[in-house]
Amino acid sequence: MCGIVGYTGEKQAVSILLESLEKLEYRGYDSAGIAVLGETEGTEVVKSKGRLSALKQKINGSEQIKGSCGIGHTRWATHGIPSEENAHPHFSNDKNVIAVHNGIIENYSELKEKLKKEGYTFYSQTDTEVAVKLIDYYLKKYGQGPVDALSRMMLRVSGSYAMAIMLRDYPGEIFAVRKDSPMIIGMSGNETYLASDVPAILNYTDCVYYVDNCEIAHLKKGSVEFYNIDREIIGKKPTKINWECESTDKKGYQHFMLKEIHEQPKAVRDTLNSVIRDGKISFEGLGISESDIRKTESICIVGCGSAYHAGVAIQYIIEDLCAVPVRVELASEFRYRKPVLPENTLVIVISQSGETADSLAALRLASSLGYRTHAIVNVYGSTIAREADSVFYTSAGPEIAVATTKAYLTQLIAGYLTALGFASVKGKISESKLEELIMELQSIPDKIVSILSDKERIQWFASKYSNASDVFFIGRGTDYAISMEGSLKMKEISYIHSEAYAAGELKHGTISLVEKGTLVVSVLTQPELFDKMISNMSEVKSRGGYVMGLTGKGNYEIEDTADFTVYIPQTDPHFAAALAAVPLQLMGYYISVAKGIDVDKPRNLAKSVTVE
């Protein structure tokens, strides 16, 4: 969603703010802006609708903006249309307070009416402007300083927010507040940085503080102090980020998405190595004990988008290997129900960013109901990781493209390892079978490499079908789960209408949508379901559909039915989804490229959905 950056130090702020905002473009946005607070010349604000290139043109076309303290923002519209007036930063009537904001102020209408009665006027349609002027109101009414005013604002507003605030009377300083929306503070020598996500400041520092809920931060050059909502100073320890700066560069690839598809062998290998020690699975350091595992009688997996699809695939594996009942829930639905789960249920929350609003709310609901929670996340120190009882960190590294690839694949791997670990502790699997499956998992990275080496065939096929208007994905079992992810990749980056169906449901209405030339992608990696899938493909063919088959090498009889076939290396059927995902990612990518779409920044989408 919205991206926030801030800087105070010895250098000129403009170039740092713009470079940091570029690192957050993947989050999705429709306008951008910066504000620089000069030590003597006051505040300069520049805003623009559209991409950062438009903002840069305005900055280059104006007189040099000087100052070593500033804040910046990329906006994803919630309240008010994309426009220069609604773009951030927003400021009070006299520019005494200026701020950028990620989140939603739910009671902004009520607050706006109150402030109008106090003489405030409004130039935008945003909820953020209301929050800014509320801070200004408390500063002037009580005269107790910024921390007091920010505390009063936090107690008065409802909703979510991460805000960076500059005050005219405090040159060289930035204040920040946070509730439910992510925010980090970075330090390097006499430089202090602020951002909504790690990639924004990774070029400058790997030492960060995570701002917790209902905390206030006071940034100065080379220092930061933290306060709770009661205005008391609190201690906080920094975290070292182990990501490499090069991970946020394209390194010669045309798009981040293609680069990240090719990074999957390493991401999978690193995730495997994080818990496999001398050929055995060790959950030491994850925060979940063998006693916790033995007590677990059922599992509920919660996620959104691709994380939900990963959960659906993981469900099959856990139930099969562990004989533990599993249900999978959309976080956005789970959070608004009164879920009734068995007493010893483990709630597993999957989120790439660890900040997904619905998933975080689901975790908090599960915790409030007394259930043990376990997170599968990619970002160290993220809110979901901190609040869960235990956490499995995937090792995907920074993922910049909006459409997830390597983060999704490492979520699958984390789920596979969880299933094997639970099966071992619960005595549901023999030692020899466990060793066999671990060895098979360790072969996955090399098998992904072999798939990527033959990507030209998929590229040719994608160019042939780039003008498709409808694409359907079908599968059974874990193949249905991977069909859901393949369909999502297709629709989110190519803008082609795409749906996934359990193949057994074709006759219950779905097949009426198939007509001559309709592209149907059939995934069949499960041996016991192979013949049934061939039958489903024949039904599609008889209605005129064009069938692409995706199966394991050696299943060459598929060519009697499929019009075009993609083969993946053979693996244990439990793990086939980790291989089948790769050709589907490539197909979505190449179709998008053939259509001339901005693959890394598809319209209307954001990388991390931190508001409802």
Phi, psi and omega in degrees: 000214182304144177251139182235136173223159177203155180207140167216132183180213183262343185269167173291134190282330192303309184295325178292318179297315182293318179296320179294320178296325177300324180290347180253007181300330181298341182288344182092134181193164179233354177199167183208161179191160175224159171223133178240128181259105179285154183289337181230333188267005180083195187260132174254128180239130176229127181226153180206143172281146176099204185285167179300332179301324178292321177295318179299319179299318179295320180293317179292333181276352180258176175293156182305127178270113185252146179152146183253016178220126182199167177227154180217166189203139164246127189257138170244109195301131169238301177255112180096143183293160173298119180198166179293324180295323182274348178293154176268160003287156174248157187217159177285170187305323182256012182060026174291325180235134177222138188208160170237154192211135168243128180133194181221125173270107190287329182257031184294328181297315179298315181294324180297317179297320178299315183291327176299322179293337178270004176100004180279142174246161186229138182251349184236175176261009191271156172284335182296318180301325178296315180297320180299315183284337173291320175299315179300318180299314182289326176300315185279328182288316187258336176061028183258009176096173187297316183298319178296314182296319180292322177298317179296319178299316182296324179288338185267326185272154174244143178127205182238149180195145159231120185232139171245129190232134171245145181238136183304324184274003180231065182298144179079008182232149176230140174248149181219145175225156184210136169211110173072351175248140190290148175202137177231154176240129180247148182231140173203104181060237181264019181247137177233132185237155177223143179199163176270351180204152186302314185305334182298327186240009184296332178290342186253330183199152173243013179250112185229153169251137174265123178281124182272171181303138175059037175246156178241135177243141178240108185263131170234176180295109177080012179207161177208139174241146181241143179230149169273179186291345175271010175071021177266138178292135180234151178273152180206139180258143179283161177241138177269128179269127184266004178291151178268144180301325183296340181296340181260012175247155183285339177052043174092349178281152181293324182221155174299323183299316179295319177301316183288330172298318181285343177277357185296322177303316179293317181299317179294315181298317180295322179293318176299313184291343181289338181231350179266119180238118179052043176080005180235151180274128177234123177266015178299129181097348180275339179093006178242128185263167176297327177297318178299318181294316180297327181286340185289118181254343175204162182227140173238120180258132184234136178191176178233147174057231182297327178296322175296317179298321175299319179298322179297317179294318181296327180306313181299319186289314181297314181297320183289317185274329187252346184056037176248129179295136182230137170236149181240131186234142167289127184301324182292338176268319182303319187291340182253011174253174170251081188296136177250106182241150176303158189303313185261052179267136172261125178262116179259121180254124181251129180202128177298307186281335187075010181233001183305123190301310182295321180292321177296318178296322178295318178298316180294324177295314180299317180296319181295335179271001174091011181270144175288141183240146180224132183251143167243105185224165183253343188252117179297136176077004179294165187298314180298319179297320182288327186268342178287154178292329177212161185213136172253110178275120171286160186244048182281338186075184181300136175240116188264318180300142180298318179283117184287142176228288185291328177294318178299314184296321179289334173295318175301313182299318177299321177294319177299314180295323176298315180299315180294317179297317179294317180299321179293311182296322182278358178070029182265359184217141180286159180298320181292320179293321179299314179299319179299316182289324177297316178298322179294319177299319181292345178273350184302314182304315180294328179289327175294320177303319181293326176294316182294333180289345182245028187289344182297326178297319179292322178298317178298315181295320181297319179296329179291327185247022181291342180262011179299145177261336180217137175226134178242139178246132180229150178187169177234148180063224180296337177291331173292319179298317181287332175296323177299318180289320177299320179294319179297316178302319182297310187285325188284334182246345178252348181064023174268134176299126184215140179222152175246139181226143168294123189302329180293348180266001183307315185285352182263033174125324187298322187294346177292343180276346183276128176222182185302126177088354179297128179279123178237119179264119183252119180259123181217091180246356183261111186306319184288346180250004186299309183297322179294323178292322176300320178297317177297321178297321178296322178298319179295315181300320182293342177263007177095002181291153174261121190253123168259127179258142176232112187210177180280152177301140181104341180270054189287347177295345178299334184291345174289342183244317183283148176277332179210138186230137173246131181251139173245158178300149177291141176210174175299134184305333178300328189253006186298330182300327181294335176268319183296334181296327189294310177300327180289324174298314181296321181295313177300318181298309185290328175294319179297316179298317181298332180272357178076026182270149175288096189301316187285340183228067179297150186298145172067002184248152175234152182292311184240116184269093186261003172228161179289000000 
